[in-house]
């Protein structure tokens, strides 16, 4: 089951790269999607601002039904979007659908599957300890933008964590219990390079949006402990699973 290429549109945000990205640089994408739009930011302003630039473009249109986000290096499993679109079409009560994710270092070959909950109640509980919705694995309805708005820009490197908390407070979400995305592990990635600042932002997110006092205390305590553990140790334990 495949959707025609003209039913998809790709919006690429060039967040102030030294060499501007041009539409003709995306010929490979053009083979599977006939609509490509490149939004150029003259200076690097960060992920949250880039995401909101794309969402503002979406808000100007009425022909979008679903929205997904991918990072450079992410690989979708075949029919990933078909499965997620079909799920949302069959479950109008669900506003956002995610999936299980395989994190992989394409250089060394090491990998691990990120384990998280599937149902709303379990997801909300788990969010006190970690983000249960992996950003590049999700697909959500355009109507969410009307109710939730744009990504918060005051949680550095954790805009997705805060955004999903806001969504869960008003809408039903779910994860498909199947790996539909392979996400690249790299020491050069934003999460690796900014681990300490990201954990501090995660503490702020849990403190701001957590719904249970005991879970908030436990979750924040875990995050403080993570600040004391070297990243290479955490990565080693994950890949040994």
N, C-alpha and C positions, 0 to 999 in steps of 0.2 A: 504494500500500500504506500503510494507516494503522492505528495501534493505537487501541482504544477509550480515551476519556478516563479511565476508571476504572482503567486499567493504569498510570497515572502518578500520582505524588504530588509536590507542590512544597512544599519546606520553606524558608521565608523567615526569615532571622535579622535582626532589627532591632537593630543594634549601638549602642544608646543614643541614637537620634535624638531631637532636641528635641521633635518631634511624633510620638508613638507611631504605628506602623503598625498598622492594623486590617485584619482579613480582608475587610471590605466595601470597602476601598480597592483590592482586587485583583480587581475584577469582570471586567476584561479577561482575566486569567489564568484565571478561573473558566469562561470560555467554551470553553477547550480542556483544562482539567484540573479534575475534579470534587473533588479532594482537595487542600486547601491548609492548611498549618499555619504559623502565625506564632510564632516564638520571640523573646521580648522580653528584651533585656539592659538593665538599668536604667542602666548607664553604658557608654560606649565603651571597649572593651577590645582592639580591634585585630582584624585579619583572621584570624589564626591561632586565636585564642580563639573567634571566631564560627564558623569552620569546624568546630572540634572540638565546639562545642555542637551543631551539626547532626549530626555523625557519631555522637555519643553517643546522639542520638535514634534514629538508624538502628540502632545496636547493640542497642537495646531491642526491636527488631522482628525477626521472622524471615521476613517476607514480601517484603522487598526483594531483588532479584536484581542490579540494576546501579545505579551511582551516578554522577551527573554534577554539575558545578558551573558556575554562570553568574554573571557580574557584571552589575550594572545597566548597560544600554547595549549588551550583547552581543546579536547577532541570529543565530539559527540558520538555516542554509539549509534549504529545504523538505526534509523526510524525512531530516534529519541523524541523528536518533536511530534511525530505522528502519534506516538503513544501518549504523550502528555496532552496534546490537543484533544485526542479522543477521550481521554479521562475527563478533562474539564467539560467537554461537550456532553458527556453522560452524567456528570455530577455538578449541576448548576449551583449547588449549595457550597461547593468548594471554590475559593477565589484564587488560591495559589497552590501549585503542585511542584514538589521537588523530587529528588531521587537519591539513591545511594551513589557514592562517588569513589572512584579509584584514584588515589594520588600516586603518581609514578615519576621517577627520575629517569628520563629517557637516555641519559648518558650511562649511568651505572646499572640500570634495569631494576633497581630496588623499588618496591611499591607496597602500599598498604591500603586497605579499604576503610574509609571513614565510616564508623558505625554511628548511626543516630536513629531516633525514634520515628515512627510513621504517623501516629494519630495525634490529633489536636491536643488532647489533655496531656499526653506523654511529652509532646514537643514543648509545650509551655513549661512543664516542670524541668525538662532538660535544659531549656534556654538559660536557666540560672547558673549552669555550669559550663555550657559551650553553645555555640550557634548550631542549632539543629537543622537549619536550612542553608545549604551550601550555595552561595550566590550564583555561580555560573550553571547550577543545575536546575534553577527554578524557572517556571513559566507562570505568569499571572495575568489576570484579566485587566484590560485597560481601565475599567471602571474604578479600580483601586486608586488611580491617580486623583480622581475626583474626591474621594473620601479621605485618603491618607496624605496626598500631596507629594512633594519631592523628597529626595534623600536629605536627612539632616547633615549639615556641613560642620557641626561642632563636635563630632566624635571622630577624631583623626584616625584613619585606617580601620574604623569600625562602623562606617556609615551603614553598611548592610545589616549588621547586628542590631543597631538601633531601629532601622527601618522595618525589619521583620518583627521586632517586638511591637511596634506600632500597628502593624498589619494584624498580628495575632489578637490584639486587644479588640478588634472590630470585625474580623473575618475568619472564616474557617480555612485551615491550611492542612496539607497532608504531604507525606513523602511516599513515592512508589518504592516498594521494597525490591529494587532492582538497580544494578549499576547502569546508568545511562550516560555517564560522563567520565572521561579520564582527564584529570587535571594535572598539569605539569608541576613537579617538585623541583625547585631551583633555589640555591642560596642567593641568587641575584634577584629573586622575586621580592615584591613589596613587603609581604608578610615576614619573610626572613630578615630583610634588611632593617625593618622597623619593629622588630619583635617586642622590645621593651615598651616603646610608645603605644604599640597596639594593645598589649596586655593592660596598660594603665587605662586606655580608652575602654577596654572591655569591662574593667572594674566600674568605671563611670556608668556604662550602659546598664549593667546589672543593678547598680545602686539606684539608677533613675527609673528603670522600667520593671524591675522584679516585682512579683505580685505576692510573694510569701516571705515573711520576715526571716524564718529559719533557713529557707532555701537561699535567700540573699546572703545571709551570713556565711553559709557553707560554700556558696559559689565564689564569693569574694575572697574567702580564706584560701580556697584552692588556687585562685588566680595569683594571690600574693605569693603562695608557695612556688608557682610556676616562674615567678620573677627570679627566684633563687636557684632554679635548675637550669643549667646550660642548655641551649637549644639543640646542640648536637646529641645530648643525652636523650632528650624527648624524641628527636628524629630516629635515633637508634631503636628506642623502645617501640615506636610505631611500626617501623619496618620489620621488626622481629615478630610481629603478631602472626 
